[in-house]
Amino acid sequence: MNMTETDSSATDCPCGQPRRHHDFYFEDGTLVMQVESVIFKVHRSILARYSTVIHGMLSVPSGEGSHDGTDQNPLVMTGDSAASWEFLLGLQYNIPRNRPDALKGEGLLMILPLVHKYCMEEMETWIIEQIKAARNYDGFVDIIVASRIVGSNELYEDGLQRLLSTKLFPTLEQAERMGIKETHAVMKVAAEAANDKLTHELEAKHATALANIDTRTCRHCNNTTNWKCGSSGCRRLQQEIVYCSD
């Protein structure tokens, strides 16, 4: 096949003429893969160690016209993202320098579909644990997204309960990532919390106002008054001034 030798990152050439990846094209590699228009040359032992599916793929004898993973006939990974493979290989080869966000929520969610698709169970468990370690709203949304990728109801409920516990409204971006059902549930709880907070604030203001009212008893007529008593009687103002005589 025609392939330019110009090195490139996965994000440089997602389509067009196939090009070698700048980091993950090893001359001593034993497996050539094409993902979109990016060529990776890696080591079969690395991929097979993590993935039972890839191990099975590589164990099947090559037939006539098959893609056997060579420079002339690379193994085409249909439906995969080159950028996701770049993230994944960075972790497998312990080279996260390419994408510093590979170990954060966004990067982990990018490679999770690949890890789940190719049954990389050990790595999937590790990724889920990293995502579950979230302590902020965006991280809780990540848990919801991850639960859909791996099809875990337990993980979904964990993420939803964490979101509900914040009693906060999501941003538009967070709502789009969560979905309609989850956004409705979260916003309902947040609205109830906002109402409760407003009610408590109003009750506190009312209590403070009552406490500031002078409810002392008039020393002349024993009535409760908001006006201080004077030597000639007490004055009380409602619609007009009333004098209480001795």
N, C-alpha and C positions, 0 to 999 in steps of 0.2 A: 504494500500500500504506500501511497505517497505521504510523507510526513516531514514537515520542516523540522530542522534541528534547533530552531530558536527556542530557548527556554522561556517558560511563561508560568504565571500562577493560574490557579483555577478560575479566578475572577477575571483574568485578562481575556480569555478566549473560551467562553461557554459554548460558542458555536463557530462554524467556519472550518478552516484548514486545521487538521489535528496537529497539536504541538506538544512537545515534551514538557512535563512539569519541571519547574526550576529546582525543586528540592527532592521530589520523589520520583526521579528517574535515575536509578542506580545502575551503573555499568555492569556490576556483578549481580544484578537482579535476575530472578528466575521466572518472573511472571509479568507479562505486559498486559495492561488493561487500558481500555479506552472508555472514558466517562465523558459524555457529550463530545467535545473536541479536544479533550486533554488526555495525554498519554502518560500513564504511570508505569514505571518499571520497578517492581518491588520484589520481595522475597516470599515465595509460596509458604514457607514455614511460618512466617509472621502472621499472614492472614489465616492460614489453616489452624494455627494455634488458638486463635480467638473465635473462629466461626466454624461450627459444625456443617453449615450449609456450604460454605466455600470449600471446606475440606472434602465434602462429597462431590462438589463440582470438579475439583482438581483430580479426584480419584477415578473419574470416568475416563476410559480410553478415548482419545481423539479420533473422530471419524472423518471420512473424506469431506472436505469443505467446511469442517468445523472451525470455530475460533479457538485455537489451542494455547493462546497466551504467549505468542512470540512477537517479535518486531514485525514480521511479515503478516502475521495473523493474530492481532491482539484480541483478548477476551473482552467483548463489549458488554458493559454493565448497563443494560437498558433500564431506563426510568430513573436512574440515579442522578444526583447532582454532583458535579465536579467539585464545587466548593465544599460540599459535605464530606466527600472523600478526602479532600485536603485536610479538613479538621480531624477526621478519623485517623488518617495515617500519621498526623502529627502526634496524636496521643499514643498510637501503637509503637511508633518509633521514638517516642518521648522527645519530640521536637515541637513544643508549643510556641516557639519564638515567632513562627510565621503569623499567627493570629493570636494576640494576647487574650482575646475574648473567648478562646476555645474552651477554657475552663470555667466560664461563666454561664449563666442561664441561656443566653442566646446561642452560644456555640454548642452547648450540650444538647439543646433542643434541635439544633440543625443536624447533629449526627445521630440522635436517638432513632429516627426512622430507619437509618441504615443498620444500626446495631440490632434493632428489633427484626428487621427484614431478613438479615443473615444469621439470626439466632446466636448472637454473640452474648451469651447469657451472663457471663462474668462481668463483662463491660457494661451491660445493661443494668445490672444490679448496682454497680458502682455509680453510674450516671444518675439513677433514680435517687440514691442516697445523697448525692451532691445537691440535686434539685430540692429534695425534702428538707435540706438544711436551711432553706430560705427563712428569713426573718422579716421580710418586708412585703408590701402589697404586690409588687411586680413578681416577686418570687412565688407568692401564693398562686398568682395567675399562671406562672410557669408549671406549677404542679397540676393544674387543671388541664393545660395543654398536653403535658406529658402523659396524663392518664388516658387521654384519647388515643395517643400514639400507640401505647402498649395495651390498651383495652383493659385497664384495671379500675373496677368500681371502688375498690378500697382506697386507691390513690386519689380517685376523683372526690370521694367523700372527705378525705383528709384535707384536700385543697379547698373545697367548698366551705367546710367548717372553719378553716383558718380565715378565709375571706369574710365570712359572716361575723366572726369574732371581732374584726376591726371596727365594724359599724360605720364604715366610711364609704362614700360614693366613689365609683371608679371613674377614671378618665375615659374619653371616647376610645382611645387606643386600647386601653385595658378591657373595655366592654366588648370591643370587636374581637379581641383574642379569646375572651371568655365564652361568648355566645349569648343568645337572647335569654334562654332559660336561666342561666347562672346570673346574668346581669339583673334580671327581674328579681330574683331571690335576694341578691346582695343589696339592691337599691331599696327593696321593701324594708329590710332590717335597718338600713342606714336612715331611712325616712322616719321610722319609728323611734330610733335613737335620737334623731334631731328634734322630733316632737317632744320626747321626754325631757331632753335638755332644756328646750324652750319653756316647758311647763315648770320645771324646777327653778329656772331663773326668774320667772314671773312670780312664783310663790315666794321665793326668797326676797324679791323686791317688795312684795306686798307685806311680808312679815317685818321687814325693816321699816317700812312706812308706818305700820301700826305701832312699832316699838318707839318711834320718834314722836308719837302723839302724846301730849301731856294729858294724862287721865286722872290727875289729882282731884280729890273731892273739894268742892268749895267750902271754905271754913265758915261761911255765913249761912248757906242754904243746903249744904250737904249734897248738892247736885254735881255730877261730873262735868267738867268744863275744860275747854281748850284755852281758856283765857285765865291769866293770873289774877288772883284776888287782890283787891285794893282795900284801903282802910274804909272807904265809903261803900264798899260792896263789890260784887264781881260783875264783869262785863262778858257777855257772850254774843258773838256775832254769827248769825245765820243769814236771814234775808234782811234783818235790821238789827240794830243794837238794842239789847234788853238789859235793863238795870235791875239787880236784885237788892232791895233795901234791907237794912238791918232789921 
